[in-house]
Amino acid sequence: MATTPMPVHDDVAPVVDPRIAAFESSVEATLLVDPFGDQIVDANPAACALLGYDRALLRQTRASTLHAGELPALTVFTQAVLHKGAYWTTGLNPRHATGQELRLEYAGCLLPHDGRSLLLLTLTDLEARRRRNVDAAAEDHMRGGISTWQRVERVFQDIERENQLILRAAGEGIYGVNAEGKTTFVNPAAERMLGWTAEELVGKEIHPIVHHTHHDGRHYHNHDCPIYAAFRDGAVHQVDGEVFWRKDGSPAWVEYTSTPIRDRGVVVGAVVVFRDVSQRREADEKLHAALTEVDRLRERLELENAYLQEEIRIETNPRGIIGGSEAIQKTLRQVKLVAPTAAAVMITGESGTGKELIARAIHEDSTRSDRPLIRVNCAAIPRELFESEFFGHVRGAFTGATRDRIGRFELADGGTLFLDEVGEIPLELQGKLLRVLQEGHFERVGQERTRAVDVRVIAATNRDLKQEVQRGRFREDLYFRLNVFPIETVPLRERREDIPLLAQHFLTRESKALKSNLRLSEGDARRLTRYDWPGNVRELQNVIERAAILSQNGRLRIDLPDPSGVQPTAGASRQKADARPAVMTSSEMRDHERANILAALEACAGKVFGPGGAAEMLDIKPTTLASRIKALGITPRPRAIG
C-alpha cells in the first residue's frame, strides 16, 4: 500500500500511486483497518460490493460494528495479525447490508502507515469460491493442469497450518466470554490445562465449570469473579493466587488477566489469558515451609543458647559427682544402668544433696547428650504461669503475651527435661503433664495446633511423694509415670568420709578464683567431718567459699556453728561488739610477731623457703622473713627426716 492516506471522497483527483491504483482496481474485496481505533479507514469497490455498503458509510463504521457478536474472535484475529505480521481465518462472518450472514475467508497482513500499524484485510466469499472451484476443477481436469486458485488455496492452507502449530505450542491458555458469561472460544492450551474440550465449553457459562470454588472449599460466587468483573466495570483485572478446576476435579493454581472487549464504547465481553503456576506455587510453598522451619530452629537455638548461658552461670559443680563412699558408688552404678535407657527417673533426697548433678550425669551418659538438658525449677514458677512455662504460648494468649514463646518441653525436644522440685506442680496442671508424658503431644497456650515432642523426663524432689499422693496433693498415675527408676541421694552426714574430698575440691576452685594458695589442714578436715551438715553439700560449699574469702596469710578461717548448739547470748555479743580493741605496746607487738612466725615455722616443719614454706604461708618475701627471723633471734628447727 501507499504511504499516503487513502482518499476520503469519491470525487477526488485521480491518484497516480500504482499501489493505490492496485487497491482500487483489485477484484479481491479489501479493507484497511485501524486496529487500535477500531475504525475502518478505507474499503475498495470490491469490498463495498461484497458487503453491500456505500464506501462513505463503511469509512464511518467501526470494525467491531461490522462484526457484531463476534468481538472475541475478531480480537484474537487482530492480535494474531499484529503479533505474526500475517494471519488467516474463516471464523469471522460479518452480515451483508441486507442482514444476510456472509461466509468469508479473512487474510490479514500488517501495514505500516505514517508511524502507526494498520491492517490490510482481504475478504473472500467462500460460497462464490466454492462454485468457482467446481467449475475450475472440471476445466483443469480436461486440461490436466493446476489452476491458479489451487496454488492460492495451498498458500493459505500452509499459513493456516503454521498458525495452528503456533497456537498449539503456546503455553498460555486463552478463552473468551460474552456479557452473559458464556464461553465464545477456547484455545488448545486451555484445553490441555483444564482437561475440557472446546466443544464442552463453548456456548456454556464457564464460571460454574472451572471457577466455582476457592482453593479452601469456599463457594466462589460469580458476582465476586474478577473475570466477570472485567465486562462489568470495563477494567483489566490481573489475578494471582486462585485456582481453576480441571475436568477431573483437581485444582490448578493459575495467574490470569481478564481484558474487557468493547463495542461502540460498551463492554460486551472479556478475553482471559491464563497460565498454570501449580508447580511454581508448590515450590514457593516448600520454600516458605523451609524458611519457617529455619526461623523456628533459629528461635529454638537462640533460646537454647540463652538457657545454656544461664545454666553455666548457676552451675554449682561442673566436674560431676565427688566422693568415694559406698553410697556414692551405689549412685554411680545406678546412673550407669539407667542412662542408656529412655526410662523416667525420680531422684529423691534432702535439699543440697546433689540431685541436679545426678540428673546431669544421667543425661551426659545417655544417647541424648548431643541435645540440651533443660532444667525447670518448679518451686520458682508462679502458679498462673506453669502452663506457659511448660508448653509455651502464642501472642495475645493472655495479658503480657506480646510475642510467641516456646515452652520448656519444646525446647527439650530430643533431649532431657529435668523437673526439679516436681512436687510443687499444681494439681490442676498435673493432668496435662501426664498427657505429654504418655502421648508426647501438647498445645501452646492460646493455640489449637497439636505439637509432638520426644522428651525424656528426670524428676527430683525433697518431699515424700507417696504421702502427697495419699493426701490428694499429687496424682497417683503421674507419680507412677515419673517413678519408673528411683534413685535416692544420701545426706552428707551419712557419708562423712566424702567430706574432706568435697571440701578440698571446693577449696581448689576458690583458690583459683582468688589467685591464692589455700590448703586444708588435718584439723580443718576433722572439724568439717564432725559437723552434721543439715544443708548437705550446698552448705559445705558455702562454708568453704566463706572461709576462703576470710583467709589471712594463707590460713583458712572456717566458721562453723557450735556443735553443742549453744549460742552466745545477745548481751555477750553486744558487749563483745562494744568492747574497745586492745592496744599493744611495741614489745607486745614484737612478741606477737615472733609467736606468729614460730607458729608458721612449726606448721611448715621448719621450712622457710619454697612451696609450702613459712614465707609462702605468711605471704611475705623469703628474704624479708629471713631478716625478721634474724632480728627476732629465732632459730628455725631442723626438718624431720624420714
C-alpha positions as CSV (number, residue, x, y, z in Angstrom):
1,M,0.0,0.0,0.0
2,A,0.9,3.6,-0.4
3,T,2.4,5.6,2.5
4,T,-0.1,8.4,1.6
5,P,-3.6,8.5,3.1
6,M,-6.4,6.9,1.3
7,P,-8.9,9.3,-0.5
8,V,-11.8,10.3,1.7
9,H,-14.4,11.3,-1.1
10,D,-15.2,9.7,-4.5
11,D,-14.8,13.0,-6.4
12,V,-11.1,13.5,-5.6
13,A,-8.4,13.9,-8.3
14,P,-7.1,10.7,-9.9
15,V,-4.3,9.1,-7.9
16,V,-1.0,8.2,-9.6
17,D,0.5,5.9,-7.0
18,P,0.4,2.4,-8.5
19,R,-0.2,0.8,-5.1
20,I,-3.3,2.9,-4.6
21,A,-4.4,2.0,-8.1
22,A,-3.9,-1.7,-7.3
23,F,-6.0,-1.2,-4.1
24,E,-8.8,0.5,-6.1
25,S,-8.8,-1.9,-9.1
26,S,-8.3,-5.2,-7.2
27,V,-11.0,-7.8,-7.8
28,E,-10.4,-9.0,-4.2
29,A,-12.5,-7.3,-1.5
30,T,-10.0,-5.3,0.6
31,L,-10.4,-3.3,3.8
32,L,-7.9,-1.0,5.5
33,V,-8.5,-1.1,9.3
34,D,-7.0,0.8,12.3
35,P,-6.9,-1.9,15.0
36,F,-6.3,0.5,17.8
37,G,-9.0,2.9,16.9
38,D,-11.5,0.2,15.9
39,Q,-12.0,2.1,12.7
40,I,-12.4,1.1,9.0
41,V,-10.0,3.5,7.3
42,D,-11.0,2.6,3.7
43,A,-12.6,0.0,1.6
44,N,-12.1,-0.7,-2.1
45,P,-15.1,-1.1,-4.6
46,A,-14.9,-4.9,-4.4
47,A,-15.3,-4.8,-0.6
48,C,-18.3,-2.4,-0.9
49,A,-19.9,-4.7,-3.5
50,L,-19.3,-7.8,-1.3
51,L,-20.6,-6.2,1.9
52,G,-23.4,-4.2,0.2
53,Y,-22.4,-0.9,1.9
54,D,-21.6,2.5,0.4
55,R,-17.9,3.4,0.6
56,A,-18.5,6.6,2.6
57,L,-20.7,4.6,5.1
58,L,-18.0,2.0,5.6
59,R,-15.4,4.7,6.3
60,Q,-17.7,5.8,9.2
61,T,-18.2,2.3,10.5
62,R,-16.3,0.6,13.3
63,A,-14.8,-2.9,12.6
64,S,-16.5,-4.2,15.7
65,T,-19.9,-3.0,14.5
66,L,-19.4,-4.8,11.2
67,H,-18.7,-8.0,13.3
68,A,-21.4,-7.7,15.9
69,G,-21.5,-10.7,18.2
70,E,-18.0,-11.8,17.1
71,L,-15.8,-9.5,19.2
72,P,-13.8,-12.2,20.9
73,A,-13.0,-13.9,17.6
74,L,-12.2,-10.5,16.0
75,T,-9.9,-9.6,18.9
76,V,-8.0,-12.9,18.6
77,F,-7.6,-12.5,14.8
78,T,-6.4,-8.9,15.2
79,Q,-3.9,-9.7,17.9
80,A,-2.6,-12.6,15.8
81,V,-2.0,-10.4,12.8
82,L,-0.3,-7.8,14.9
83,H,1.9,-10.4,16.5
84,K,2.7,-12.6,13.4
85,G,2.5,-9.9,10.7
86,A,0.1,-12.1,8.7
87,Y,-2.8,-14.4,9.7
88,W,-5.8,-16.2,8.1
89,T,-9.1,-17.3,9.4
90,T,-12.6,-18.5,8.4
91,G,-14.0,-17.8,11.8
92,L,-15.4,-14.3,11.1
93,N,-18.8,-14.0,9.4
94,P,-20.0,-10.4,9.0
95,R,-23.5,-9.6,7.8
96,H,-24.4,-8.1,4.5
97,A,-26.2,-4.7,4.5
98,T,-29.4,-6.7,3.8
99,G,-28.9,-8.7,7.0
100,Q,-27.7,-11.9,5.4
101,E,-24.8,-13.6,7.1
102,L,-21.7,-14.0,4.9
103,R,-19.3,-16.9,5.0
104,L,-16.0,-15.2,4.3
105,E,-12.3,-16.1,4.5
106,Y,-10.1,-13.3,6.0
107,A,-6.4,-12.9,5.1
108,G,-4.8,-10.1,7.1
109,C,-1.3,-8.6,6.9
110,L,0.4,-5.8,8.9
111,L,0.8,-2.5,7.0
112,P,3.0,0.4,8.5
113,H,1.5,3.7,7.7
114,D,2.6,7.2,9.0
115,G,4.2,5.8,12.1
116,R,1.3,3.5,13.1
117,S,0.2,0.0,12.2
118,L,-2.8,-0.7,10.0
119,L,-4.3,-4.0,9.0
120,L,-4.8,-4.8,5.3
121,L,-7.7,-7.4,5.2
122,T,-8.6,-9.4,2.1
123,L,-12.1,-10.8,2.2
124,T,-13.0,-13.9,0.0
125,D,-16.6,-15.1,-0.4
126,L,-16.3,-18.9,0.4
127,E,-19.5,-19.8,-1.4
128,A,-18.5,-18.0,-4.6
129,R,-15.1,-19.5,-4.4
130,R,-16.6,-23.0,-3.9
131,R,-18.6,-22.5,-7.1
132,R,-15.5,-21.3,-9.0
133,N,-13.5,-24.2,-7.7
134,V,-16.1,-26.7,-9.0
135,D,-16.0,-25.0,-12.5
136,A,-12.2,-24.7,-12.4
137,A,-11.8,-28.3,-11.3
138,A,-13.8,-29.5,-14.3
139,E,-11.8,-27.3,-16.7
140,D,-8.5,-28.4,-15.1
141,H,-9.5,-32.0,-15.4
142,M,-9.9,-31.5,-19.1
143,R,-6.6,-29.6,-19.3
144,G,-4.8,-31.9,-16.8
145,G,-3.2,-28.8,-15.2
146,I,-3.2,-27.0,-11.8
147,S,-5.1,-23.8,-11.8
148,T,-4.1,-20.6,-10.1
149,W,-6.8,-20.8,-7.5
150,Q,-5.4,-24.2,-6.3
151,R,-2.0,-22.6,-5.8
152,V,-3.5,-19.7,-3.8
153,E,-5.6,-22.3,-1.8
154,R,-2.4,-24.2,-0.9
155,V,-0.6,-21.0,0.2
156,F,-3.5,-20.2,2.6
157,Q,-3.6,-23.8,3.8
158,D,0.1,-23.5,4.6
159,I,-0.5,-20.3,6.5
160,E,-3.3,-21.9,8.5
161,R,-1.2,-25.0,9.3
162,E,1.7,-22.8,10.5
163,N,-0.6,-20.7,12.7
164,Q,-2.3,-23.8,14.2
165,L,1.1,-25.2,15.1
166,I,2.0,-21.9,16.8
167,L,-1.3,-21.8,18.7
168,R,-0.9,-25.4,19.8
169,A,2.6,-24.7,21.1
170,A,1.5,-21.6,23.1
171,G,2.0,-22.0,26.8
172,E,-0.9,-19.7,27.8
173,G,-4.5,-20.7,27.9
174,I,-6.9,-18.3,26.2
175,Y,-10.7,-18.2,26.2
176,G,-13.4,-15.6,25.6
177,V,-16.6,-14.9,27.4
178,N,-19.6,-12.7,26.4
179,A,-21.5,-10.4,28.6
180,E,-23.6,-13.3,29.8
181,G,-20.5,-15.2,31.0
182,K,-20.8,-17.8,28.2
183,T,-17.7,-19.1,26.5
184,T,-17.1,-18.0,22.9
185,F,-13.9,-19.7,22.1
186,V,-11.1,-21.8,23.8
187,N,-7.6,-22.4,22.5
188,P,-5.8,-25.7,22.6
189,A,-3.5,-24.8,25.5
190,A,-6.6,-24.1,27.7
191,E,-8.0,-27.5,26.7
192,R,-4.8,-29.2,27.8
193,M,-4.5,-27.3,31.1
194,L,-8.2,-27.8,32.1
195,G,-9.0,-31.1,30.5
196,W,-12.2,-29.7,29.0
197,T,-12.6,-29.7,25.2
198,A,-13.7,-26.6,23.3
199,E,-16.9,-28.3,22.4
200,E,-17.7,-28.9,26.1
201,L,-17.2,-25.3,27.0
202,V,-18.2,-23.1,24.1
203,G,-21.7,-21.7,24.5
204,K,-21.8,-22.6,28.2
205,E,-21.3,-20.3,31.2
206,I,-17.7,-21.1,32.2
207,H,-17.6,-19.9,35.8
208,P,-19.7,-22.8,37.2
209,I,-17.5,-25.2,35.3
210,V,-13.9,-24.1,36.1
211,H,-14.1,-21.3,38.7
212,H,-16.9,-22.2,41.1
213,T,-14.9,-22.8,44.3
214,H,-12.0,-21.2,46.2
215,H,-9.0,-23.4,46.9
216,D,-10.1,-23.8,50.5
217,G,-13.5,-25.1,49.6
218,R,-15.5,-21.8,49.9
219,H,-18.1,-21.2,47.2
220,Y,-16.9,-18.6,44.6
221,H,-19.9,-16.6,43.6
222,N,-19.8,-15.2,40.1
223,H,-20.5,-11.7,41.4
224,D,-17.1,-11.8,43.0
225,C,-15.3,-13.2,39.9
226,P,-12.7,-10.8,38.5
227,I,-13.2,-12.4,35.1
228,Y,-16.8,-11.3,35.0
229,A,-15.9,-8.0,36.7
230,A,-13.9,-7.1,33.6
231,F,-17.0,-6.7,31.4
232,R,-18.9,-5.1,34.3
233,D,-16.5,-2.3,35.2
234,G,-14.6,-2.2,32.0
235,A,-11.2,-2.6,33.7
236,V,-8.4,-5.0,33.2
237,H,-8.1,-7.5,36.1
238,Q,-4.8,-9.3,36.9
239,V,-5.1,-12.0,39.5
240,D,-2.6,-14.4,41.1
241,G,-3.3,-17.0,43.8
242,E,-6.6,-18.5,42.6
243,V,-7.5,-21.9,41.2
244,F,-9.3,-23.2,38.1
245,W,-10.8,-26.6,38.5
246,R,-9.9,-29.3,36.0
247,K,-12.3,-31.8,34.5
248,D,-11.0,-34.5,36.8
249,G,-11.8,-32.3,39.8
250,S,-8.3,-31.4,40.7
251,P,-7.3,-27.7,41.3
252,A,-4.9,-25.9,39.0
253,W,-3.2,-22.8,40.6
254,V,-3.3,-20.0,38.0
255,E,-2.5,-16.4,37.3
256,Y,-4.7,-14.7,34.8
257,T,-5.6,-11.5,33.1
258,S,-9.2,-10.6,32.1
259,T,-9.4,-7.9,29.4
260,P,-12.7,-6.3,28.5
261,I,-13.9,-6.2,24.9
262,R,-15.9,-3.0,23.9
263,D,-18.4,-2.4,21.1
264,R,-19.0,1.3,20.5
265,G,-17.8,2.1,23.9
266,V,-19.9,-0.6,25.6
267,V,-18.2,-3.6,27.2
268,V,-19.7,-6.8,25.7
269,G,-17.3,-9.5,27.0
270,A,-13.8,-10.3,28.0
271,V,-10.7,-12.3,26.8
272,V,-8.9,-14.3,29.5
273,V,-5.3,-15.3,29.2
274,F,-4.1,-17.6,32.0
275,R,-1.1,-19.9,32.9
276,D,-0.8,-22.8,35.2
277,V,1.5,-21.9,38.1
278,S,0.9,-25.0,40.2
279,Q,4.5,-26.2,40.1
280,R,5.8,-22.7,40.9
281,R,3.3,-22.4,43.8
282,E,4.3,-25.8,45.2
283,A,8.0,-24.7,45.0
284,D,7.1,-21.4,46.8
285,E,5.2,-23.3,49.5
286,K,8.1,-25.6,50.0
287,L,10.5,-22.7,50.2
288,H,8.1,-20.9,52.7
289,A,7.9,-24.0,54.8
290,A,11.6,-24.4,54.8
291,L,12.1,-20.7,55.8
292,T,9.5,-21.1,58.5
293,E,11.4,-24.2,59.8
294,V,14.7,-22.3,59.7
295,D,13.1,-19.4,61.7
296,R,11.7,-21.9,64.2
297,L,15.0,-23.7,64.6
298,R,16.8,-20.3,64.8
299,E,14.4,-19.2,67.6
300,R,14.9,-22.5,69.3
301,L,18.7,-22.3,69.1
302,E,18.6,-18.7,70.4
303,L,16.5,-19.9,73.4
304,E,18.8,-22.9,73.9
305,N,21.9,-20.7,73.9
306,A,20.3,-18.2,76.3
307,Y,19.2,-21.1,78.6
308,L,22.6,-22.7,78.5
309,Q,24.3,-19.4,79.3
310,E,22.0,-19.2,82.3
311,E,22.8,-22.7,83.3
312,I,26.6,-22.0,83.1
313,R,26.1,-19.1,85.5
314,I,24.2,-21.2,88.0
315,E,26.2,-24.4,87.6
316,T,27.5,-25.4,91.0
317,N,29.7,-28.3,90.2
318,P,30.9,-28.7,86.6
319,R,33.2,-31.6,87.5
320,G,30.5,-34.1,88.4
321,I,29.9,-36.3,91.4
322,I,32.7,-36.2,94.0
323,G,33.2,-39.0,96.6
324,G,34.4,-42.4,97.3
325,S,31.9,-43.7,99.8
326,E,29.8,-46.8,99.2
327,A,26.7,-44.6,98.9
328,I,28.3,-42.6,96.1
329,Q,29.5,-45.7,94.3
330,K,26.0,-47.2,94.5
331,T,24.6,-44.0,93.0
332,L,27.1,-44.1,90.2
333,R,26.2,-47.7,89.4
334,Q,22.5,-46.7,89.2
335,V,23.4,-43.8,86.8
336,K,25.3,-46.2,84.6
337,L,22.4,-48.6,84.4
338,V,19.6,-46.2,83.7
339,A,21.4,-43.6,81.5
340,P,21.3,-45.6,78.2
341,T,17.5,-46.2,78.5
342,A,14.6,-43.9,77.9
343,A,13.1,-44.6,81.4
344,A,11.8,-41.8,83.6
345,V,13.9,-41.3,86.7
346,M,12.8,-40.0,90.1
347,I,15.7,-38.6,92.3
348,T,14.7,-38.1,95.9
349,G,16.6,-36.8,98.9
350,E,17.3,-33.9,101.2
351,S,18.0,-30.4,99.8
352,G,21.6,-29.8,98.8
353,T,22.5,-33.5,98.2
354,G,23.3,-33.0,94.5
355,K,20.1,-34.2,92.8
356,E,20.8,-32.0,89.8
357,L,24.3,-33.4,89.4
358,I,22.9,-36.9,89.2
359,A,20.4,-35.7,86.6
360,R,23.2,-34.2,84.6
361,A,25.3,-37.4,84.9
362,I,22.4,-39.5,83.5
363,H,21.9,-37.1,80.6
364,E,25.6,-36.9,79.7
365,D,25.8,-40.7,79.6
366,S,22.6,-41.1,77.5
367,T,22.1,-41.1,73.8
368,R,20.6,-37.7,74.1
369,S,23.7,-36.0,75.2
370,D,24.0,-34.1,72.0
371,R,20.8,-32.2,72.9
372,P,20.4,-30.0,75.9
373,L,19.3,-30.8,79.4
374,I,16.6,-28.3,80.2
375,R,16.1,-27.6,83.9
376,V,12.8,-26.3,85.3
377,N,12.7,-25.2,88.9
378,C,9.0,-25.9,89.7
379,A,9.2,-24.2,93.0
380,A,10.1,-20.9,91.4
381,I,7.3,-20.7,88.8
382,P,4.1,-18.7,89.7
383,R,1.0,-20.9,89.7
384,E,-0.6,-19.0,86.8
385,L,2.4,-19.3,84.5
386,F,3.1,-23.0,84.9
387,E,1.3,-24.0,81.7
388,S,3.0,-21.3,79.6
389,E,6.4,-22.2,81.1
390,F,5.9,-25.9,80.2
391,F,4.2,-25.7,76.9
392,G,4.7,-22.1,75.6
393,H,2.2,-19.6,74.4
394,V,1.2,-17.6,71.3
395,R,1.0,-13.8,71.1
396,G,-2.2,-12.4,72.7
397,A,-2.9,-15.7,74.7
398,F,-3.0,-13.7,77.9
399,T,-2.1,-10.2,79.2
400,G,1.6,-9.7,78.7
401,A,2.0,-12.3,75.9
402,T,3.4,-9.8,73.4
403,R,5.1,-12.5,71.3
404,D,5.2,-16.2,70.6
405,R,7.2,-18.2,73.1
406,I,8.2,-21.9,73.0
407,G,7.9,-23.8,76.3
408,R,10.5,-26.0,78.1
409,F,9.0,-29.2,76.6
410,E,9.5,-28.0,73.1
411,L,12.9,-26.6,74.0
412,A,13.9,-30.0,75.3
413,D,12.7,-31.9,72.2
414,G,15.2,-34.7,71.5
415,G,16.9,-34.1,74.9
416,T,16.1,-34.3,78.6
417,L,13.8,-32.3,80.8
418,F,14.8,-32.0,84.5
419,L,11.8,-31.2,86.7
420,D,13.4,-30.0,90.0
421,E,11.0,-29.9,93.0
422,V,8.4,-31.7,90.9
423,G,6.1,-31.9,94.0
424,E,5.4,-28.1,93.6
425,I,3.5,-28.6,90.3
426,P,-0.2,-27.5,90.8
427,L,-2.6,-30.4,90.9
428,E,-4.7,-28.9,88.0
429,L,-1.7,-29.0,85.7
430,Q,-0.6,-32.5,86.6
431,G,-3.1,-34.0,84.2
432,K,-1.7,-32.1,81.2
433,L,1.8,-33.1,82.2
434,L,0.7,-36.7,82.4
435,R,-0.7,-36.4,78.8
436,V,2.5,-35.2,77.4
437,L,4.4,-38.0,79.1
438,Q,2.0,-40.6,77.8
439,E,1.3,-39.3,74.3
440,G,4.1,-36.9,73.5
441,H,1.6,-34.2,72.4
442,F,0.7,-30.8,73.7
443,E,-0.7,-27.4,72.6
444,R,0.7,-24.0,73.3
445,V,-1.5,-21.7,75.4
446,G,-3.9,-19.9,73.1
447,Q,-3.3,-22.2,70.1
448,E,-5.2,-25.3,68.9
449,R,-2.4,-26.8,66.9
450,T,-1.1,-30.0,68.4
451,R,2.7,-30.4,68.6
452,A,4.7,-33.6,69.1
453,V,7.8,-33.9,71.2
454,D,10.3,-36.6,72.2
455,V,11.5,-35.8,75.7
456,R,13.0,-37.8,78.5
457,V,11.9,-36.6,81.9
458,I,14.0,-36.7,85.1
459,A,12.2,-35.5,88.2
460,A,13.6,-34.6,91.6
461,T,12.0,-33.8,95.0
462,N,12.8,-33.5,98.6
463,R,9.2,-34.4,99.5
464,D,7.7,-37.8,100.3
465,L,5.5,-38.0,97.2
466,K,3.9,-41.2,98.5
467,Q,2.4,-39.2,101.4
468,E,1.5,-36.4,98.9
469,V,-0.5,-39.0,96.9
470,Q,-2.3,-40.2,100.0
471,R,-3.2,-36.7,101.0
472,G,-4.6,-36.0,97.5
473,R,-1.9,-33.4,96.6
474,F,-0.2,-35.4,93.9
475,R,-1.8,-37.6,91.2
476,E,-1.0,-41.3,91.7
477,D,-0.9,-42.0,88.0
478,L,1.6,-39.2,87.5
479,Y,3.7,-40.5,90.4
480,F,4.0,-43.9,88.9
481,R,4.8,-42.4,85.5
482,L,7.7,-40.5,87.0
483,N,8.9,-43.1,89.5
484,V,10.0,-45.7,86.9
485,F,13.6,-45.8,88.2
486,P,14.0,-44.2,91.7
487,I,17.4,-43.0,92.9
488,E,17.8,-41.8,96.5
489,T,20.6,-39.4,97.4
490,V,22.3,-39.9,100.8
491,P,22.8,-36.9,103.1
492,L,26.3,-35.8,103.8
493,R,26.2,-36.8,107.5
494,E,25.8,-40.5,106.4
495,R,28.9,-40.4,104.2
496,R,31.3,-38.4,106.2
497,E,34.3,-39.9,104.5
498,D,33.4,-37.9,101.4
499,I,33.6,-34.5,103.3
500,P,37.4,-33.9,103.0
501,L,37.3,-34.7,99.3
502,L,34.4,-32.4,98.7
503,A,36.0,-29.6,100.8
504,Q,39.3,-29.9,99.0
505,H,37.5,-29.8,95.7
506,F,35.7,-26.6,96.6
507,L,38.8,-25.0,98.1
508,T,40.8,-25.7,95.0
509,R,38.2,-23.9,92.9
510,E,38.1,-20.9,95.2
511,S,41.9,-20.7,95.3
512,K,42.0,-20.3,91.6
513,A,39.3,-17.7,91.7
514,L,41.1,-15.7,94.4
515,K,44.6,-16.4,92.9
516,S,45.9,-17.7,96.2
517,N,47.3,-21.0,97.5
518,L,44.9,-22.2,100.2
519,R,45.3,-25.6,101.9
520,L,43.0,-27.7,104.0
521,S,44.8,-28.8,107.2
522,E,44.0,-32.0,109.1
523,G,42.5,-30.1,111.9
524,D,40.2,-28.3,109.4
525,A,39.2,-31.7,107.9
526,R,38.4,-33.1,111.4
527,R,36.2,-30.1,112.2
528,L,34.4,-30.4,109.0
529,T,33.8,-34.1,109.4
530,R,32.4,-33.8,112.9
531,Y,29.7,-31.3,111.7
532,D,26.3,-32.8,110.7
533,W,25.7,-30.6,107.7
534,P,21.9,-30.1,107.7
535,G,22.3,-28.2,104.4
536,N,24.4,-31.1,102.9
537,V,26.8,-30.4,100.0
538,R,25.4,-27.0,99.3
539,E,26.1,-25.8,102.8
540,L,29.6,-27.3,102.7
541,Q,30.4,-25.4,99.5
542,N,29.1,-22.1,101.1
543,V,31.3,-22.7,104.2
544,I,34.4,-23.3,102.1
545,E,33.7,-20.2,99.9
546,R,33.3,-18.0,103.0
547,A,36.4,-19.4,104.6
548,A,38.5,-18.7,101.5
549,I,37.3,-15.1,101.5
550,L,38.1,-14.6,105.2
551,S,41.5,-16.3,104.9
552,Q,44.6,-14.4,106.0
553,N,48.2,-15.2,105.2
554,G,47.2,-18.5,103.6
555,R,45.2,-19.8,106.6
556,L,41.6,-20.7,106.3
557,R,39.1,-19.3,108.8
558,I,36.4,-21.9,108.9
559,D,33.3,-20.6,110.6
560,L,31.0,-23.4,111.8
561,P,28.2,-23.4,114.3
562,D,29.0,-24.7,117.8
563,P,28.4,-28.5,117.7
564,S,26.9,-28.3,121.1
565,G,24.3,-26.0,119.8
566,V,24.9,-23.3,122.5
567,Q,24.7,-19.9,121.1
568,P,26.2,-16.8,122.7
569,T,23.7,-14.6,124.5
570,A,22.7,-11.3,122.9
571,G,24.2,-9.4,125.8
572,A,27.5,-11.1,125.4
573,S,27.5,-10.4,121.7
574,R,26.7,-6.8,122.3
575,Q,29.4,-6.5,124.9
576,K,32.0,-8.0,122.6
577,A,30.9,-5.7,119.8
578,D,31.1,-2.6,122.0
579,A,34.5,-3.5,123.6
580,R,37.3,-1.3,122.6
581,P,40.2,-3.1,120.8
582,A,43.3,-3.8,123.0
583,V,46.3,-1.5,122.4
584,M,49.6,-3.3,122.3
585,T,53.0,-1.8,123.2
586,S,56.0,-2.1,120.9
587,S,57.3,-5.0,123.0
588,E,53.9,-6.8,122.8
589,M,53.8,-6.3,119.1
590,R,57.3,-7.8,118.8
591,D,56.3,-10.8,120.9
592,H,53.1,-11.2,118.8
593,E,55.1,-11.2,115.5
594,R,57.6,-13.7,117.0
595,A,54.9,-16.0,118.1
596,N,53.2,-15.8,114.6
597,I,56.5,-16.7,112.8
598,L,57.2,-19.5,115.2
599,A,53.7,-20.9,114.5
600,A,54.2,-20.7,110.8
601,L,57.6,-22.4,111.0
602,E,56.1,-25.2,113.2
603,A,53.2,-25.7,110.7
604,C,55.7,-25.9,107.8
605,A,58.1,-28.3,109.7
606,G,60.8,-25.6,109.8
607,K,60.7,-25.0,106.0
608,V,61.3,-21.3,105.3
609,F,61.6,-21.0,101.5
610,G,59.9,-22.6,98.5
611,P,56.4,-24.1,98.0
612,G,54.8,-24.9,101.3
613,G,57.3,-22.9,103.3
614,A,56.6,-20.4,106.1
615,A,57.3,-17.4,103.8
616,E,54.5,-18.6,101.4
617,M,52.1,-19.1,104.3
618,L,52.8,-15.7,105.8
619,D,52.5,-14.2,102.3
620,I,55.9,-12.3,102.6
621,K,59.1,-12.5,100.6
622,P,61.5,-15.2,101.7
623,T,64.3,-12.6,102.2
624,T,62.0,-10.4,104.3
625,L,61.1,-13.5,106.5
626,A,64.8,-14.3,106.8
627,S,65.6,-10.8,108.0
628,R,62.8,-10.9,110.6
629,I,63.9,-14.3,111.9
630,K,67.4,-13.0,112.4
631,A,66.1,-9.8,114.0
632,L,63.9,-11.6,116.4
633,G,66.5,-14.2,117.3
634,I,64.5,-17.1,116.1
635,T,66.3,-20.3,115.4
636,P,64.4,-22.5,112.9
637,R,64.0,-26.1,114.0
638,P,65.6,-28.6,111.6
639,R,63.0,-30.5,109.5
640,A,62.4,-34.1,110.4
641,I,63.7,-36.7,108.1
642,G,62.1,-40.0,107.3
